[in-house]
Amino acid sequence: MRRLFIAGALALLAGCATPAPPAPATPPARAPRAATLPRIVYRVLLASPPGAGVIELRQESDVQGGVETAPYRAYGGILVTDDLASWRFTYTKTSLEGPGPGPAGWVDGLHAISVVLVNVTRGDLELDWERSTFIDASGRSQRMIHRGIQLNQRSNQMLPSAIAAGATLNEFVFPGDGITFSAPGRASVWNSPAVLERLTPGAEFSIVLNLRSGGTAAPRTFRFSVVPPPAVVAPAPAAPR
């Protein structure tokens, strides 16, 4: 009888006990990092006139707000000097967005060509933007957009830039065709077809900058070549001991 009483008491206490809290929910698995990232997409050389250095475009892995992204980042630069100026070319990001090369991909901050020139003459230089063009990989000339242009006024006449002797002009250039204004709701409402991010090894593009020196036209054409990344050399097997 005593045993039955103890068993009943234990059963009553078990019924009144606070139920154990449920096991915490397993957080959703984060999308696995792509095995191909980071990767070098391509390299850019200055084919004409010959320049020193290289621009390298990479696609890397990044996590923002728990979401893994694959942004494009550029490294390096190209230097060249002629009788008018010392030039430096790099890639720089803009506020433009556009579709990426992959299915349903999107590129935040499309790249443009950064142009830094130092006037090495004893007189003034003038850069005529209206007569300067961006020649894309298909060979089509496009109206050039540069840093000082508001996109809602990109079809208006562009004023020239004056560079005094010894002065520096820091600009970027981007092909202006295809830039559109999207509906509100995105961080950036100015969109464009991806240009530099879509290039593949073997492609070429050019920028034609119409300079004037002492009242004389002195256009400069810079032709860039896209080359494949360096081959990855597998490490040699360890020698047997």
Order of alpha helices (4+ residues) and beta strands (2+ residues): alpha-beta-beta-beta-beta-beta-beta-beta-beta-beta-beta-beta-beta-beta-beta-beta-beta-beta
